[in-house]
Amino acid sequence: MLPAAILMAGLAAAAAGAPSGAGPSSSRVVSGDAEIVKSLHPAELTLADDLEVLVVSRVRPGWVLLEPAALEIQPRGGENGWARLWRDAGLEAIGVERSAPRLDEGDDGAWIVVERTLTLEPPLPGEHATPPLSFVLRGPDGTEETLLIASIPYRVVSVLDDGGERAELEVGEARGLSAWEAPPPFPWVRTMAYALAGILVLLAGAILAMVLLTRRTTRSVLDRLPSRIDRMRRRASESDNLPGVWDEASDLFARCVSERLEPGAERLEHEEMVNRSSGWFGLTARDRDRLADLLREIDRVRYAGEKATRERTLAMLDDLEAVLGRIKAASDMVVMEMQSGAGPEPGEARA
């Protein structure tokens, strides 16, 4: 009886941990003084959807939870380990939000809670899993413990519909053995019509999938700039997590510069970007001054400890939209002049 009970408990645990349809899935690790939960939504998605990963940590006051590189928003210097780890798993990070630490007091005592939400672009259709995350829990006496939170499986499905095949299977099961005892004449005409319709549906689905893949893989960060800035403005107006808006603004600026003017700009400090902007063709002296003022304003809030008020955040977003608009116009001008044969040589600055 005991082995049978163990087997049934194992099967129930496996069923509880498996993803169900398009609902969320989660992974949890618990220590005496810390708890970490990683969840994703949805567990089944298409190429047109974004994958959201939520990581919630709770630690006792006096304990410190060191985050893995995969949750760093933008490390100072070196390669961006956060983006690299997700990219190795086939995921492209397009946004991150981090809440300010808050104190929760309940029946089980006091906890310090931090939430992080990552928005990712899914890979090609198939079975995938998010990468595991390793945390370090440091106690008041300096002792450390490693907490590993497991990967979470998810599925990216194709846009092709298999409802017709499932319907035929259900009809066959409903007929039972009697259908084989007295089979009707084979419907050649109907079968050929179904086959032709199926080929047309598959062809249309393949074309649609190719269009979706092309749009997904070729869309530019700057092409989505207005909607991205509007979303950040709404966050600044409605949310109390203003530092997260400044972090996202810094990441957005680096990605736009890397895409259009300076490959690898995500690894550069802001001061280095200001120095290199003198070699970016198409920007005027006023554009470079405004760019420098914007980056120094971001650094004062992110690293110098100056307060990020709602009015200051909205003003920063206005400057960010204007500077990135000038960068887009400058890079478009470079492409047009190079196509006409009058553009600058690589690395040549505008006089």
N, C-alpha and C positions, 0 to 999 in steps of 0.2 A: 504493500500500500504506500509506503514512504517514497519509493522511486516514482510511482505513478503520480503522487501528489507533487513531487519536484518537477516532473515533466510537464504537468498541467500548469504549474506556476510559471515555468519558463515560456510556455506557449502564450500565456496571457500577457506576460511582460513584453514578448516580441510583438504581439498584436498591438499593445498600447504604444510601443515606440515607433511603429511603422507609420509613414505618412498616409493620410486618408484624403484622396481627391485633391482639391485645391485648398484645403485647410492648412493652418500653420503647423510646423513641427518644431521641436525644441530639444535641447540637450542641457543637462543640469549637473553641476558638481557642488558638493557641500562639504565644508570643513567645520570645525568647531566654532570658529569665529568669522566665517565668511561663507557666502553663497553666491554662485554665478549661474545665470540662466542665459543661454543663447537660443534664440528662436528666429525662424525665417517665415516669410509669407510672400506669395503662396508657395506650397510645396510642389505644385504642378502649374507651369506657366508656359506661355508661348514667347516667340521672339519679340512680340510687340509689347510685352510686359517688362516692368522693372522688378528686380528681386530686392526685398528689404530684409536686412538682418538686424535684429535688436539684441543687444548685449546689456543685461542688467546685473550689476554687482551690488552686494550688500556686505559690509564689514562692520565689526564692532568698533566703537570709538577707541582710539589709541592704536589700532592696527592699520597697516598701510598695504594696499593692493597695487603692485606694480603691473602696468599694462604691457601686453606684448607689442612688438613692432607693428603687428597687423592692425592695431587700433590707433596708431599715431596719426594725427591729422596732417601735420607737415613737420617732420623732424628738421632740426636746424643742422644743415650740413649733411653730406653723405647722400646715399641713394634713399629714396622714399620706400622704406621697407613695408609700410602699410599698403601702398599701391602694388608693390612687386609681389607680395604674397598672394593677394587676391587674383592678380593677373596670371600667376603660375597655375591657379586653379581654374583658369578659363573665364574669369570674371573681371569686368572693367568697372572700377569705382567711379561713380559720377556725382556723388554727394555724401556728406557726413554731417551728422548733428550730435552734439554732446551736451547733456544737461549739466547744470551746476550741481555740485554735491548738496544733498538735502538730508536732514536728520528726521528719521521716522521712529516714533516711540509707540510701542504696542504692548500686548500681553507678554511677548517673548523678549522684551527689553528694547534697548535703543540700537538703531542701525544707521549707518551712513550709506545712502543709496545714490548711485550714479547710473544714468542710462545713456547708451550710445546707439544711434540708428545709422546704418550704412545703406546707401542706395546703390545697386550694382546692375550692370547690364548682363543679361544671361548669355551663355555660350550657345553653340549649335545644338539642335535637338538631340536628346539622349538622356541617359541616367548620369547624374553628377552628384557631387557632395561638396559642401563648404569645407575649407581647411580647418583643422583643429587649432585651438588657441591655448597657449600656455601662460598662466599667470603666476606671479610670485607673491606669496603672502608673508609679510614681515611683521613680527610681533613687537610689543613694547620692549622686550629684552634683546631685540636684534636677531632672534632666530627666524629662519626663513623656511617656507614650505611651498613646493610647486603644486599648483592646481591645474590639471589638464582637462579642458572641456572638449568633448569629442566632436567630430564632424557630423553634419546633418545632411542626409540624402535629399535630393529633389530631382524633379524631372522636367525637362524642356520638351514639349510636345510639338509635333508638326501641325500645320494648319489643315492637313488633309483629313477628311471626315471618313471614319470607318463604320458609320451607322448602318450602311447598306449591308456590309458583310455580317455584322452582328444580327441584323434582322433575319437574314437568310439562315444563320445558325440556329436562332430561336425557332424558326418555322420548322427546320429539320428535326429538332428535338421534340417538338410538339406532335409531329406526325407519328413517331414511334416505329415499331417494327412492321406495323400493318402497311405502311407506305412502301416497304420493300417487298411485301408479299404480292401486291398488285400495283406495280408502278404504272402511272399513266404514260401515254405516248410522249416521247421527248419533244419539248416545245422549241424547235430549232429557230423559228422566226423570233420568238420572244427572247431567246437566249442571245441571238445576234444583236437584237435591239439593246438588251441590257449591256452586252459587251461594248457596243459602240458608245452608249451613254457613259459607261464606266471609264472608257478611254478619254472621252471628252472631259469628264470631271477630273480625272488625274492630271490631264494636260493643263486644265485651268488652275488646279491646285498647285502644280509645279511652277507655273508662271507667277502665281500670286506669292508663293514662297520665295522665289528669286527676287521679286520686287521688294518684298519685306526685308530680305537679307541685304539687298543693295542699299536700301534706305537706312537700314540700321547701322551698316558698317561705314557708310560714307558721310553721315551727317556731321557737320562741323560744330565745334563748341560755340563759335561766334554766330553761327546761323540760329542757334537757340538762345542767344544772349538776352533778347527782350523778355522772354517768358521766365528765364532764370532770374533776372534782376527783379522782375515783378514778384516772383515767389519769395525772394529774399526780403523785399520790402514788406510783404505781408507778415513774414516771420518777425521782422523788426517791430512792426506795429502791434502784433497780437501776442507775441511770446516774450517771456522774461529772459530767454537765453540769448542775450545780445552778444556775448563773446563768441558764441557759435557762428553768428552771422559774419563777424570779422574774420574768423578762421576760414569760412567758406569763400569769402571775398578774396582772401590771399591765394587760396587754391585755384579759384576761377581765373584770376589774373595770370598766374604762372602757366596754366594750361593754355590759355589763349596766346600768350607770348611764345610758348613752345611750339604751338601749331603753326603760327604765321611768321615769326621773326627770328626766334632764337631756340633751335632744337635743344632739348635738355634743360630748359629754363626752370623746371621743377626742382632741380638740384642746386640752384643758385640762391644766394642771399639777396635780399632786396637791394642792398647797397651795390652789389655787383651788377644787378640788372640796371640800376641807374647809370653806372659807369659804362656799360655796354650799349646803352640806348643811343649814344652818340654815333654808333655805326649802323643804326637802323634806318634804312633809306625810307624817305617819305614823311618823316616826322619833322616838324618845325621846332625851332628853339622853344617856342611857347608850349608846344606839346610835351617836350622833354621836361620842362620845368613843372608842368602840371602833373606829369607822371611821377616825378621825384617827390613832389609834395604829397601825393596820394600814398605812395609806398611808405614814406616816413610817418604819415599819420597812422597807417595800419600798424607799423612797428611800435609806435608809442602806446597804442592800446593793448597790443598782444604781448609785448615784452617789457615795456617800461612801467606797466601797472596803472596807466591812466584810465579813468572811468569811462566806460562806453555807455553814454546816455542814448535814449531813443532818437533825439534830435541829431546828435552827432553821428549816429549810425546811418540815418536816412541821408544826411548830407554826404557821408562817405560813399554811399551807394550811387548818388547822383554823379559824383566825380568819377567813380569806377565806370559807370555806363558811358560817360563822355570820353574818358581815356581809351577804353576798349573800342569805342566807335571810331576814334582816330586811328587806332592800330589796324582795324579792319580796312578802313579806307586807304591807309598807306600800303598795306600788303596787296590789296586789290590793284592799286596803281602800279606796283612793281610788276605784277603779273601782266597787266595790259601793256606796259612799256616793253617788257621782255618779248612779248608776242609780236610787237611791232618792230622789234630790232633796235629800239632806242633805250632800252632799260639799262640799269647799272650792272657792273660786274659784281659777283658775290662779295659781300663785305664792304662795298663802296657806299659811303654815306652821302646823303643829300647835301648839296652846298647851301 
